[in-house]
Amino acid sequence: MIKQSVGRRFSRWINRRIPRADSVLFSQKNIFILPTGAGVVFGILLLIMLITGINYQNSLIYLLTFMLGALFVGAMHQTHRNLSGLSLSLVQPGEGVAGEDIPFRFRVSSGKDDSLAISLSVEDSRVEGIHVPAGESKDVTLPVPSAWRGYLRPDRVRIETRFPFGLLKAWSWVRPSSAGLVFPRPLAAPEALSTLEDGPENAAAAKTAGQDEADLRPWREGDLSPRVMWKRFARSGQMVVADWEAKQGSPHWLDFAAFPGVDNELRLSYLAWLVQDRAAKGARFGLNLPGEVIEPDSGKVHVERCLRALAIWGEEKPRDDDARAFGTRRKLDRAARGGKAA
């Protein structure tokens, strides 16, 4: 309990000291420096050598102790100078699929001194060995882990250096205000019919057939449970699925309502797969989501627009005081993960 309380207080202090911004210039106000494990051992050895020199009044031990002490002080100044005057900017928030690493592109710009052996990191991801000569810039891509679809904004991105001897580490953070997008993970969608139609002529051509005219086929992963012939399964142990025709919707529409009885997140994964399938075939299609309709079209721009709509459906854009390590959670239908859509 005490550890958690201290952690929250420290986090609030850091957040006040380093406000959210897509670009940060590092100076004495926001750079932290401490000895590493090796630096602590080095300091203890210096103290032992100093005590030994005092005890034996040995001038050679004094000389060696003060020389190593001067080396430590020089390393401290050099380590701090590696970050001082450096600026870090978020150039482009990434986009990708849930469960994968999302690439965030940063630009590291050095000041009047070289910046050597810089590293950028977030939880479970790190980029090391960044060298930026004085007055120059370098773009660095940092993979950020994702867990859920939606907006993805790292709470803190850590920048650190231990150059030159690894005795001290200087570090700071950047807290981006821009967020990347995480698309739903595509899952192969079962056969389903849209509830939308292109026009009256399609509605007139639609026909309805009963279950008696259904084609039976073996069950495949992803098939909707209402289509399983459960009575036949109880008699013979064979799980088969009935494919029968219902009222035909337009094949040009990908419809959120075409998967009754399915969890909302699973629907979005099905739709993401269908979007990619239509894109691979070069087909023209539209997307129907509750509260948003994207008219039928084709091409890369249209596909990206549909995927972004699936990514942020029901999501609230993260606010400055509401960042989470792996992106936002659902604002609408928070209980839908365990329940079913209406």
C-alpha positions in Angstrom: 0.0 0.0 0.0 2.8 2.4 0.9 4.7 1.5 -2.3 1.6 2.2 -4.4 1.0 5.5 -2.7 4.6 6.6 -3.2 4.4 5.5 -6.9 1.2 7.5 -7.5 2.7 10.6 -5.8 5.9 10.2 -7.9 3.8 9.8 -11.1 1.9 13.0 -10.4 5.1 14.9 -9.7 6.6 13.7 -13.0 3.4 14.6 -14.9 3.5 18.1 -13.5 7.2 18.5 -14.3 6.9 17.0 -17.8 3.5 18.1 -19.4 2.1 16.4 -22.5 3.7 17.6 -25.7 4.8 16.1 -29.0 8.1 17.9 -28.8 10.4 18.3 -25.8 13.7 20.2 -25.4 15.8 18.7 -22.6 17.6 20.9 -20.1 18.5 20.9 -16.4 14.8 21.3 -15.6 13.8 17.9 -17.0 16.9 15.8 -17.0 17.5 13.3 -14.2 20.9 11.7 -13.4 21.9 9.0 -11.0 24.7 6.4 -10.6 24.1 3.0 -12.2 24.8 -0.2 -10.3 28.4 -0.1 -11.5 28.6 3.5 -10.5 27.5 2.7 -6.9 30.2 0.0 -6.7 32.7 2.4 -8.1 31.9 5.0 -5.5 32.1 2.5 -2.7 35.5 1.4 -3.9 36.6 5.0 -4.0 35.5 5.5 -0.4 37.4 2.4 0.7 40.5 3.6 -1.1 40.2 7.0 0.6 39.8 5.5 4.1 42.8 3.2 3.4 44.9 6.1 2.2 44.0 8.1 5.3 44.7 5.2 7.6 48.2 4.4 6.1 49.0 8.0 5.0 49.9 6.6 1.5 50.3 9.4 -1.1 50.0 6.9 -4.0 46.6 5.7 -2.8 45.6 9.4 -2.4 46.7 10.1 -6.0 44.9 7.1 -7.4 41.7 7.9 -5.4 41.6 11.5 -6.5 42.3 10.6 -10.2 39.5 8.1 -10.2 37.2 10.6 -8.4 38.0 13.2 -11.1 37.2 10.6 -13.7 33.8 10.0 -12.1 33.0 13.7 -12.0 34.0 14.1 -15.6 31.8 11.2 -16.6 28.9 12.8 -14.8 29.3 16.0 -16.8 29.6 14.1 -20.1 26.6 11.9 -19.4 24.4 14.9 -18.6 25.7 16.8 -21.6 24.6 13.9 -23.9 21.0 14.9 -23.3 21.3 18.6 -22.5 20.2 20.7 -25.5 18.7 17.6 -27.2 15.2 17.7 -28.5 12.8 14.8 -29.1 9.7 15.2 -31.4 7.0 12.8 -32.3 6.8 13.0 -36.1 4.2 10.4 -36.9 2.0 8.2 -34.6 1.8 4.7 -35.9 -1.1 2.6 -37.2 -1.3 -1.2 -37.1 -3.3 -4.3 -36.0 -4.2 -5.1 -32.4 -1.7 -7.3 -30.7 1.2 -6.2 -32.9 3.9 -3.5 -32.3 2.8 -0.1 -33.6 5.6 2.0 -35.1 5.9 5.5 -33.7 8.4 7.7 -35.6 10.4 10.2 -33.5 13.0 12.8 -34.6 16.0 13.2 -32.3 17.9 16.6 -32.9 21.1 17.3 -31.1 22.2 20.8 -29.8 25.7 22.1 -29.9 27.2 18.9 -28.6 27.2 15.3 -30.0 24.6 13.0 -28.5 26.0 9.5 -28.2 24.6 6.1 -27.1 21.0 7.4 -26.8 18.2 4.9 -26.2 14.4 5.2 -26.5 12.1 2.9 -24.7 8.6 2.1 -23.6 7.4 -1.0 -21.7 8.7 -4.2 -23.4 10.2 -2.2 -26.3 13.6 -0.5 -26.7 15.8 1.1 -29.4 19.4 1.5 -28.5 22.7 2.8 -30.0 21.3 6.2 -31.4 24.2 8.6 -32.3 23.3 12.1 -33.4 26.2 14.5 -34.4 26.1 18.1 -33.2 23.5 20.2 -35.0 22.0 17.2 -36.9 18.8 15.2 -36.7 17.9 11.6 -37.0 14.6 9.8 -37.3 14.0 6.8 -35.1 11.1 4.3 -35.2 10.1 2.9 -31.8 7.7 -0.1 -31.8 5.0 0.4 -29.2 3.2 -2.8 -28.0 -0.6 -2.8 -28.4 -3.3 -5.0 -26.9 -6.6 -3.6 -28.0 -8.0 -1.7 -30.9 -8.6 2.0 -30.6 -6.4 5.0 -29.8 -2.8 4.2 -28.7 -0.9 6.8 -26.9 2.2 5.9 -24.7 2.0 7.4 -21.3 5.7 8.0 -21.3 8.6 7.4 -23.7 11.9 7.2 -21.9 15.1 8.7 -23.3 18.3 7.6 -21.7 22.1 7.6 -22.0 24.9 6.0 -20.0 27.8 7.2 -22.1 30.8 7.3 -21.6 31.6 4.6 -19.0 28.2 3.4 -17.8 28.8 4.7 -14.3 25.9 7.1 -14.5 22.7 7.3 -16.3 20.9 10.4 -17.4 17.3 10.1 -18.5 14.0 12.0 -19.1 10.7 11.3 -20.7 8.4 12.7 -23.4 4.7 12.3 -22.9 3.1 12.5 -26.4 -0.2 14.3 -26.9 -0.9 12.6 -30.3 -2.2 9.1 -30.5 -1.8 6.3 -33.0 -4.5 4.0 -34.2 -4.9 0.2 -33.6 -7.1 -1.7 -36.1 -9.2 -4.7 -35.0 -7.4 -8.0 -35.5 -8.9 -9.5 -38.7 -10.8 -12.8 -38.2 -12.2 -14.9 -41.1 -15.8 -13.9 -41.3 -18.6 -16.5 -41.7 -21.0 -16.1 -44.6 -23.4 -13.3 -43.7 -25.8 -11.1 -45.7 -26.0 -7.4 -45.4 -29.2 -5.8 -44.3 -28.7 -2.9 -46.7 -29.8 -2.8 -50.3 -28.6 -0.7 -53.2 -32.0 0.2 -54.5 -35.6 -1.0 -55.1 -34.5 -3.3 -57.9 -32.4 -5.3 -55.6 -35.2 -5.6 -53.0 -37.5 -6.9 -55.7 -35.0 -9.5 -56.8 -34.4 -10.7 -53.3 -36.0 -14.1 -52.4 -36.6 -16.0 -49.3 -36.1 -19.8 -48.9 -36.9 -21.9 -45.9 -34.5 -24.0 -43.9 -35.8 -27.1 -45.7 -33.9 -25.9 -48.9 -30.7 -25.4 -47.0 -27.4 -26.9 -48.1 -25.6 -28.8 -45.4 -21.9 -28.6 -45.0 -19.4 -29.5 -42.2 -18.9 -26.9 -39.4 -16.0 -24.5 -39.8 -14.5 -22.3 -37.2 -16.3 -18.9 -37.1 -19.7 -20.2 -38.2 -22.6 -18.7 -36.3 -24.1 -21.0 -33.7 -27.8 -20.5 -34.9 -26.9 -22.2 -38.2 -25.6 -25.4 -36.5 -28.0 -28.3 -36.9 -28.1 -29.2 -33.2 -30.7 -31.9 -33.4 -28.6 -33.8 -35.9 -25.5 -33.3 -33.7 -27.4 -34.8 -30.8 -28.4 -37.8 -32.8 -25.3 -38.6 -34.8 -22.5 -36.5 -33.2 -21.8 -34.8 -36.6 -21.7 -31.0 -36.4 -23.0 -29.6 -39.7 -24.1 -26.1 -40.7 -27.2 -25.2 -42.7 -26.6 -22.6 -45.5 -30.0 -21.3 -46.5 -31.0 -18.1 -48.3 -32.5 -15.3 -46.4 -33.6 -11.9 -47.7 -30.7 -10.8 -49.8 -28.9 -7.5 -49.1 -26.5 -5.8 -51.3 -23.1 -7.5 -51.7 -21.6 -4.0 -51.9 -22.1 -3.4 -48.2 -20.2 -4.6 -45.2 -22.8 -4.4 -42.4 -22.3 -4.4 -38.7 -25.8 -5.8 -38.3 -25.1 -8.8 -40.5 -23.8 -10.9 -37.6 -26.7 -11.2 -35.1 -25.9 -12.6 -31.7 -22.1 -11.9 -32.0 -20.0 -9.8 -29.6 -19.3 -6.3 -30.9 -15.5 -6.7 -30.9 -15.9 -9.9 -32.9 -18.1 -8.2 -35.4 -15.4 -5.5 -35.9 -12.8 -8.2 -36.4 -15.0 -9.9 -39.0 -15.6 -6.5 -40.8 -11.8 -5.8 -40.7 -11.2 -9.2 -42.4 -13.9 -8.4 -45.0 -12.4 -5.0 -45.7 -9.0 -6.5 -46.4 -10.6 -9.3 -48.5 -12.5 -6.7 -50.7 -9.3 -4.6 -50.9 -7.3 -7.7 -52.2 -9.9 -8.3 -54.8 -10.2 -4.7 -55.8 -13.9 -4.8 -55.2 -16.2 -1.8 -54.5 -17.8 -1.8 -51.1 -19.3 0.4 -48.4 -19.3 0.1 -44.6 -22.3 0.4 -42.4 -21.6 1.0 -38.7 -24.0 2.3 -36.0 -23.7 6.0 -36.2 -21.5 6.1 -39.3 -22.0 5.0 -42.9 -19.2 5.1 -45.5 -20.5 5.0 -49.0 -19.3 2.3 -51.5 -16.0 3.0 -53.1 -12.7 1.3 -53.8 -9.0 2.1 -53.6 -6.3 2.4 -50.9 -7.7 5.7 -49.4 -11.1 4.1 -49.0 -9.7 1.0 -47.4 -7.7 3.1 -44.9 -10.8 5.2 -44.1 -12.8 2.0 -43.3 -10.1 0.5 -41.2 -9.8 3.8 -39.2 -13.6 3.8 -38.7 -13.4 0.3 -37.3 -10.5 1.2 -35.1 -12.2 4.1 -33.3 -15.8 3.0 -33.3 -17.2 3.5 -29.8 -13.9 4.9 -28.6 -13.2 8.2 -26.9 -10.1 10.1 -27.9 -7.6 10.1 -25.0 -7.5 13.3 -23.0 -4.3 14.8 -21.5 -5.1 13.3 -18.1 -6.4 10.0 -19.3 -3.7 8.0 -21.0 -3.3 4.3 -20.7 -0.4 2.1 -21.4 -2.0 0.2 -24.2 -4.5 2.6 -25.6 -8.1 3.5 -24.7 -10.9 1.2 -23.7 -14.4 1.2 -24.9 -16.6 4.2 -24.1 -19.7 2.6 -25.6 -20.8 -0.9 -24.7 -18.2 -1.4 -22.0 -19.9 -4.6 -21.0 -20.0 -5.9 -24.6 -16.8 -7.8 -24.2 -18.6 -10.3 -22.0 -22.1 -9.9 -23.4 -23.8 -9.8 -26.7 -24.9 -7.0 -29.0 -28.5 -6.0 -29.1 
